[in-house]
Amino acid sequence: MSNALIAEFPTVVVPAPQPSGAVDELLRPLLHLAHGSPYLRYIPSPPFVRNGVEYTVPHFVFNGPLAGGDTIRLGLFAAIHGDEPESARSLIALAQLLVAEPQLAAGYQLHLYPVCNPTGFARGTRCAQSGLDLNREFWRDSAEPEVWWLEHELITRRFLGLISLHSDDTANGYYAYVRGAVFTENLARPALAAAAQWLPADSRPVIDGFCNHGGLLHDCFAGILSIPPANLDPEPFELILETAQSAPSPIQVQANLAAILAIFEAYRGFMGYQTGI
């Protein structure tokens, strides 16, 4: 997708749009924090309208305390499927935790996208209001405004890593898709170990048609939210973390928090090793 095409962010103008109540309710605590925290900023997408209701894709930026060396810029994404609210709640909880304990993200700039599918989230449906599964639309010249803007973010932000959160209604535990840079599995293993205190690794030998290696999957569907289809140097890591939707919501959130914090720590170690620190 060209930058010129991305610049033509699609909007539909209709009279007197109304805000999306479900997303606003979810974000209210985080918006309050963003007003008072020196670490957290709110930068939503341009608005778009569906059936007279105005939506944006929420975007928060957390700038952790400086830690020496280059800042590590990561993108964290949730609720690309609107019926997986635990993923969104996990990013909300992460931001709340980091505002209270910013040293947990020292050296990081985190771009948090807690509701990537606001129309589906408002309706409680996997797909967007258009009827499309947004997580099959990426890098396919999609006309979906959420996808267009997220692709723009992925191109321009040049993240060093992506973490996407999901909740699987067929899972019996926690698991991760491992993609991107060759060291990604070295981030996924401590993430699974940390999450295991809340949710053990999914024990199914095959998950959605892909072989499960102790909670790690190396293949995935086409069209998912992912790094741009270009040769990037350095190549970002990509991790898709999946909770068991049957588990209580607080357990899913705690498992995700444990996994994400373990990834932060493991990646710091990897960067220190690379630079000889």
Phi and psi in degrees as a GROMACS rama.xvg file:
@    title "Ramachandran Plot"
@    xaxis  label "Phi"
@    yaxis  label "Psi"
@TYPE xy
-78.5758  157.391  SER-2
-63.7414  -32.2805  ASN-3
-63.8338  -39.9016  ALA-4
-66.8278  -40.9704  LEU-5
-63.1626  -35.1986  ILE-6
-62.9393  -22.2289  ALA-7
-86.8112  59.3252  GLU-8
-61.328  122.502  PHE-9
-75.7666  131.856  PRO-10
-129.656  151.481  THR-11
-119.202  117.839  VAL-12
-92.055  121.257  VAL-13
-135.502  159.516  VAL-14
-67.2705  143.365  PRO-15
44.4528  62.4986  ALA-16
-65.8871  149.299  PRO-17
-109.085  147.377  GLN-18
-70.6688  158.467  PRO-19
-83.2142  107.923  SER-20
-64.8441  -40.756  GLY-21
-63.4138  -44.2007  ALA-22
-69.4101  -41.8456  VAL-23
-59.5023  -41.4175  ASP-24
-63.0901  -42.5524  GLU-25
-62.4867  -41.4748  LEU-26
-84.2711  -12.0824  LEU-27
-52.1969  -47.2845  ARG-28
-62.1636  -36.2375  PRO-29
-74.4616  -37.2434  LEU-30
-62.2385  -38.6342  LEU-31
-62.9711  -43.2008  HIS-32
-63.9432  -39.8814  LEU-33
-63.058  -29.0938  ALA-34
-71.1868  -26.8853  HIS-35
-113.544  -5.73372  GLY-36
-100.416  136.956  SER-37
-75.1526  -8.65701  PRO-38
-98.6991  -23.4891  TYR-39
-115.422  132.745  LEU-40
-128.274  153.562  ARG-41
-113.428  120.907  TYR-42
-136.141  83.1956  ILE-43
-74.5011  167.632  PRO-44
-69.9408  167.263  SER-45
-57.9817  149.448  PRO-46
-75.5378  151.627  PRO-47
-137.848  160.115  PHE-48
-123.339  135.197  VAL-49
-131.167  121.571  ARG-50
50.5204  43.183  ASN-51
79.9949  4.90437  GLY-52
-113.522  133.221  VAL-53
-91.7254  134.351  GLU-54
-129.236  154.984  TYR-55
-134.401  162.754  THR-56
-92.5244  111.24  VAL-57
-64.1111  144.93  PRO-58
-146.313  121.329  HIS-59
-117.762  143.162  PHE-60
-117.331  123.199  VAL-61
-109.002  118.461  PHE-62
-101.063  105.602  ASN-63
-71.4035  164.116  GLY-64
-58.2256  149.168  PRO-65
-64.2828  144.673  LEU-66
-132.149  12.2641  ALA-67
85.1374  145.252  GLY-68
79.1675  -174.163  GLY-69
-73.9566  147.191  ASP-70
-69.6753  137.952  THR-71
-95.2713  113.585  ILE-72
-103.533  116.609  ARG-73
-121.399  150.774  LEU-74
-110.84  129.425  GLY-75
-121.631  128.221  LEU-76
-127.636  143.02  PHE-77
-146.845  163.63  ALA-78
53.5126  40  ALA-79
-69.5529  -22.4234  ILE-80
-106.2  121.925  HIS-81
-69.0096  -14.3331  GLY-82
-98.1662  22.4915  ASP-83
-122.653  64.2958  GLU-84
-64.631  -23.7499  PRO-85
-62.3635  -31.1096  GLU-86
-65.7251  -42.9951  SER-87
-64.4109  -44.3745  ALA-88
-61.8354  -31.1929  ARG-89
-65.9534  -41.4925  SER-90
-71.1707  -34.6032  LEU-91
-61.4941  -46.5688  ILE-92
-64.6492  -37.03  ALA-93
-61.8956  -47.0898  LEU-94
-61.9571  -41.5757  ALA-95
-62.3038  -41.7377  GLN-96
-64.0269  -42.5329  LEU-97
-71.2351  -33.9023  LEU-98
-63.1333  -37.9776  VAL-99
-75.1311  -34.6614  ALA-100
-132.588  71.8473  GLU-101
-61.6863  -24.9347  PRO-102
-62.5565  -19.3606  GLN-103
-62.6178  -23.926  LEU-104
-116.923  30.1094  ALA-105
-59.8941  132.308  ALA-106
87.0212  -2.81146  GLY-107
-108.997  146.765  TYR-108
-115.958  115.727  GLN-109
-109.21  125.609  LEU-110
-102.383  113.189  HIS-111
-105.795  125.517  LEU-112
-121.002  83.053  TYR-113
-72.9302  -22.0464  PRO-114
-135.666  87.1804  VAL-115
-76.8139  -16.6951  CYS-116
-127.163  75.0809  ASN-117
-65.8135  -32.8274  PRO-118
-71.1278  -38.5052  THR-119
-68.6672  -38.109  GLY-120
-62.8316  -42.5391  PHE-121
-63.477  -30.4984  ALA-122
-95.8222  -10.8546  ARG-123
71.1181  31.4877  GLY-124
-117.852  149.974  THR-125
-58.4555  -47.7907  ARG-126
-86.11  162.084  CYS-127
-70.9817  172.53  ALA-128
-60.844  -23.6307  GLN-129
-68.78  -13.5844  SER-130
91.9514  -0.412821  GLY-131
-96.4778  143.946  LEU-132
-79.672  107.088  ASP-133
-61.8332  -24.9184  LEU-134
-83.3839  18.6248  ASN-135
-127.147  10.2411  ARG-136
-106.849  -6.53094  GLU-137
-76.5316  139.388  PHE-138
60.1755  35.7061  TRP-139
-130.58  26.4232  ARG-140
55.2582  44.088  ASP-141
-67.8749  146.081  SER-142
-91.5886  -0.463394  ALA-143
-70.5995  125.12  GLU-144
-61.6254  -35.0859  PRO-145
-62.3648  -43.0373  GLU-146
-67.7126  -42.8652  VAL-147
-56.8241  -47.6757  TRP-148
-69.5291  -40.9232  TRP-149
-64.7859  -37.3628  LEU-150
-62.2433  -40.8347  GLU-151
-59.2892  -43.5398  HIS-152
-61.8424  -43.4926  GLU-153
-65.3516  -34.4772  LEU-154
-74.615  -47.9836  ILE-155
-83.1283  -29.7313  THR-156
-78.3659  -24.9216  ARG-157
50.0502  59.8478  ARG-158
-64.4279  146.683  PHE-159
-83.5872  -14.3402  LEU-160
-163.979  152.117  GLY-161
-122.553  136.164  LEU-162
-126.365  118.639  ILE-163
-113.759  134.805  SER-164
-107.821  135.875  LEU-165
-139.18  165.943  HIS-166
-132.717  120.975  SER-167
-101.855  121.531  ASP-168
-76.8211  -3.22304  ASP-169
-111.013  -3.4609  THR-170
-76.3344  150.761  ALA-171
-110.763  8.201  ASN-172
-174.557  -161.65  GLY-173
-94.8889  143.367  TYR-174
-154.955  168.761  TYR-175
-141.771  138.628  ALA-176
-88.4254  132.89  TYR-177
-111.759  120.825  VAL-178
-142.512  169.506  ARG-179
81.4653  -137.433  GLY-180
-55.1978  151.034  ALA-181
-64.7063  -24.8024  VAL-182
-83.5477  1.41026  PHE-183
-57.6528  -38.0324  THR-184
-62.3005  -29.2404  GLU-185
-72.0677  -13.3182  ASN-186
-92.565  -35.369  LEU-187
-69.068  -37.4007  ALA-188
-63.9497  -48.4873  ARG-189
-65.2544  -27.8195  PRO-190
-65.3614  -45.1356  ALA-191
-64.1205  -39.9138  LEU-192
-64.4506  -40.5638  ALA-193
-68.7297  -39.7742  ALA-194
-68.4999  -23.7773  ALA-195
-62.8079  -22.6022  ALA-196
-68.1811  -16.1153  GLN-197
-111.585  -42.2917  TRP-198
-138.964  121.285  LEU-199
-68.0957  164.625  PRO-200
-63.8819  142.36  ALA-201
-59.5807  131.324  ASP-202
-96.8869  -1.42425  SER-203
-67.3702  135.245  ARG-204
-68.5224  -28.7809  PRO-205
-131.42  131.99  VAL-206
-124.423  117.732  ILE-207
52.7425  34.9897  ASP-208
86.7737  0.494125  GLY-209
-112.616  141.802  PHE-210
-67.6967  134.824  CYS-211
-101.338  120.986  ASN-212
-110.17  81.2329  HIS-213
63.3672  32.4718  GLY-214
98.8949  -0.113751  GLY-215
-113.594  131.728  LEU-216
-119.671  134.398  LEU-217
-104.856  -7.47083  HIS-218
-115.481  158.078  ASP-219
-154.695  175.493  CYS-220
-74.0534  156.893  PHE-221
-80.7673  152.56  ALA-222
81.754  10.5951  GLY-223
-79.1237  163.256  ILE-224
-59.8994  119.914  LEU-225
-158.319  174.714  SER-226
-62.4415  156.102  ILE-227
-58.6532  145.939  PRO-228
-75.866  69.8683  PRO-229
-146.955  161.987  ALA-230
-80.3946  102.772  ASN-231
-101.291  141.604  LEU-232
-130.899  113.486  ASP-233
-77.2274  156.704  PRO-234
-73.5229  125.713  GLU-235
-67.6945  155.168  PRO-236
-87.1204  154.117  PHE-237
-134.402  124.559  GLU-238
-128.751  130.051  LEU-239
-111.764  114.991  ILE-240
-102.32  130.348  LEU-241
-122.985  124.757  GLU-242
-96.2362  163.624  THR-243
-82.5569  115.903  ALA-244
-64.3947  -21.3521  GLN-245
-72.6127  -17.3262  SER-246
-73.1252  151.412  ALA-247
-55.2802  144.474  PRO-248
-53.9696  -45.7744  SER-249
-60.9579  -32.9692  PRO-250
-67.2236  -42.1632  ILE-251
-61.7414  -42.3135  GLN-252
-63.7503  -45.3247  VAL-253
-64.1435  -38.3958  GLN-254
-62.7976  -43.1315  ALA-255
-65.4268  -42.915  ASN-256
-59.8639  -45.7473  LEU-257
-61.3652  -42.5928  ALA-258
-65.6532  -44.5038  ALA-259
-65.7256  -43.4827  ILE-260
-64.3701  -34.7981  LEU-261
-66.221  -36.497  ALA-262
-64.6781  -44.2298  ILE-263
-55.7474  -47.5313  PHE-264
-66.9447  -42.7111  GLU-265
-65.8295  -38.1384  ALA-266
-69.8422  -37.5417  TYR-267
-57.2221  -44.2997  ARG-268
-62.7844  -40.0991  GLY-269
-64.124  -44.1938  PHE-270
-66.3682  -37.6869  MET-271
-63.6312  -39.9844  GLY-272
-64.5163  -42.1234  TYR-273
-63.2312  -36.4939  GLN-274
-95.5646  0.214027  THR-275
74.8638  21.1381  GLY-276
